[in-house]
Amino acid sequence: MRNFLSILTGFLVGNLGGLMGLGGAEFRIPVLIYIFKFAILPGIVINLTVSFFTVLFSFIFRGFIVPFDLVFSYILIALNILMGSLIGSYVGVHFATSVNQALLKKIVAIFLIFVALILFFHDLVYENGYILNLQNIVRIPLGFVLGVFIGVFSSMLGVAGGELIIPTLLFIYNVDIKIAGSVSLMISLPTIIMGIYKYNKKGFSKVISEEKNFIFLMVIGSILGSLLGSFFLKQFSSHGLRVMLGVVLTISSLKMLYINKKN
């Protein structure tokens, strides 16, 4: 049963990677902790490991729908955010192993609810001209600062950070959501690697070898899920994806607040 649940969890969450450009870790971590009974830090390491493969294969599979040359044309934007997220990821591991995470979760949850509301009313906002036409002199440092915050969030909670990267691309850089999903995956990969590296340096990576069969099965499920999600990507309009992302962010934020309250 444990092996079946591992594959099923990977498959269901992997769909978010292929369809939305999310690593899906926000939905995976409660399962790892409350169903599979992993302690928080080993759970984060497993989550990051599975997220890496989910993000990698989601990026590859989405390339058949969103061409790689189009995605890589946004490489400078990706590097702008990535520079900050790598620093944040490096620092975030230190906080994760020494600081209570409850406050960060509350801040992120409130922020995600705010972003979700903007996504729900995205068309109304744009029709009335309430868009951020930022100059590069503002956009570049703002993207870097947001990248730092995303990196801290990613490494502390063991997530890929797509929940924050995609809204940043949408509202700071005005990138279409389908392209933003793939660019987000491209940014997430190095950020996840940095997080895994730092946890390894602190001696928390032994859970990977101890649970290699469990992780392997969840990764297989994630790859299959991301393939299916990528197939459905071409079936949805940008508006539909924005609404779906808003729903995902709302569920994710409410779940974080609920778990905080429960704990």
N, C-alpha and C positions, 0 to 999 in steps of 0.2 A: 504493500500500500504506500509506503514511504517513497519508493521509486516512482510509482505511478503519479503521486501528487507532485513530485519534483518535476517530472516531464510536463504535467498539466499546467503547473504554475508558470514554467518557462514559456510554454506555448501561448497561454492567455496573455501574459505580460509582453511577450515578444511581438504580438500584434500591434502594440502601441508604437514599437520601434519602426516597423515597416510603414505603418499608416501615418503616424503623427511626427515621427522623428524624435521620439522619446526613448530613453533607456528603460523606462518603466520601473525604476528602482523604488519609487515611492509606494508602489503597489506590491512590490516583492518583499520589502523589508518587514512589514507586519506579519506576512506569512512565515518568513524565516524565524521570527522571534516568537510569535504566538502559537503557530501550528507545529513548526519543526523544533521549537524550544532552544534555539541558539541564543547565547548571551549576546549583548548588544554589539560589542566590538568584533567578535568572530562573525556575527551576522553581517556587519558592515563590510568586512573583508570579502566574504562570500558574495555579497551583493555587488560590490565593485567588480569582482572577477566575472560574474555572470553578465553584468552590465557591459563590460568590455566587449564580449563576444556578441551580445545583442546589438550593440551600437555598430560594431564592425560589419556584421552581416546585413543589418538594416541599411547601412550606407551603400553597401555593394548592390543589394537587391533594388533599392530605390533608384540606382543609376540607370536602370532600364526604363524608368518612368520620367525621372528628372535627370537629363543628360549631365554627365560629369563635367563637360566643358562649361556648361552653364553654371554649375555649382562652384567650380574653381575660379570662375570670373569674379567671385566674391571673396577671394583669398585674402585680400588686404583687410577687409572687414573682419574676417575670421581671425586673422593674426592680431588685430587690435584687441578683440575680446580675449583671445587665447593668452596673450601676454599677461593680462591681469588674472585670468583664471588659474594659470599655473602657479603664480605667486600665492593666490588665495588657497589653492589646493595644498601647497607646501605648508603654509601656516596653519591651515584648518586641521590637519592631523594632530598637531600639537594641542590645539584646543579640545579636540575630540577625546583625547586621552587624559585631559586634566580639568575640563570645564563642564559644568552641567549644561546639557543641550536644550533644556526646556524653553529658555528664553529665545534662543535662535529659532526654534520650531514655531513659536508664537509669532515672531516677527515675520518669518517667511510665510506662514499661513495667512496672516492678514494681508500681506503683499499679494499673494496669489489670488485671494478673493477680489482684491481691487483690480488686478489684471483680468480676471475672469469677467468682471462686469464690463470692462472696456471691450473685451472680445465680443461679448453678447451684443453690445451696442456699437460695434465697429463701423457698420455701414452708416448709421446715423451720425456718428462722430465725423466721418470723412465727408459726408454730404454737406455738413455745416461748416466745414473747413477747420475743424479742431484737430489739426495734425501737427506733428513736430517737424517743421522744416528747419532743422538745425544746420548751422555752418560747421565745416570740418573742425574749426578751431574749438568748438564746443563738443562736437560729436566724438572726436578721437579720445580726449581725456575722460569723457563720460563713459564711453564704451570700456575703457581700461578699468575705471573704478567699479563699474558694474561687473566686469570680468573677475575682479578680486572677490567681490561679494559672492558671485556664482561659484568660484573655486572653493571658498570657505564652506559654503552650503554643501557642495558636492562631497568634499572629503569628510566633513563632520557627520553627515547623514548617510554616506555610502551611496550616493546617487550620481547620475550622469550630469544632472543640472539642466537638462533640456527644458524643464518647466519654466526656468528663468531665461535661458538663452533665446528660445524662440520669441517670447514677448519682447526681449531686447532688440532682436533683429527686426521684428514687426514695427515697433513704435519708435525706435531710435534711428534705424537705418531704412525704414520703409521697404523692407524686403517682402515679396509675396510669400504666403505661408507654406506653400509646397516647396519652394526653394529654401526657405528658412529652416524647414525640417531637416533637409540634407546638410545645410551649412552647420546647423546645430550639432548634428552627429559628428561632423568633421572636427568641430571644436571640442566635443566631449571626449574623443579618444585620447588625446594627450593629457587632458585633465584627469581622466580615470587612471592612466598609467602612472602619473605623478602620485596620486593617492595611494595606489597599490605599492609603489616604491617606498613611500614614507611609512606605511604600515609594516612593510617588510623590515625596514630599518629598526622599527620599534619592537620587532619580534612577534607580531601578530599574524604573520603569514603562514604559520605552521598548520592552521586550520585548512588551508588549501590542499595540502598533502593528506591530511587526516580525512577529509571529506571529498576526495577527488572523484569517487564514483557518483556521489550525490550531485556534485557540481557539474560533472560531465553530462548527466542525464538532464539537468535543468538547462544546460547550454544547448543540447540537442533540441529540446522543446522550444527554446528561445529562437533558434535558427529557423525551425519550421514555422513558428509564429510570425517572425519578421518577414519570411517569404510570403506568407498569406496576406499579411498587412500591406506589403508593398503592392501586391496584386490589386487590392481594393483601393489603393491610392488614386488610380486613374478614374475610379468610379465616383469620386467626390469632388465637388467644386471647392474653390478657396473659401467661400462663405460657409459651406457645410463643415469644412475642417476647422474654421475659426470657432464655430459653435461647439463642435466636439471638443476642441482644446479647452474652451471655457468650462465645459462640463467636467472634463478630467481635472482641471485645476481646482474647481470647486470641491469635488470629491476628495482630492488630495489634501487640500487645506483643512477641510472639516475633519478629515481623518487624523491629521496631525494634532489639531486642537483637542479632539476626543481622546486620543491616546495620552496626550499630556495630562488632561484632566483625570483620566483613569489611573495614571501612574501616580 
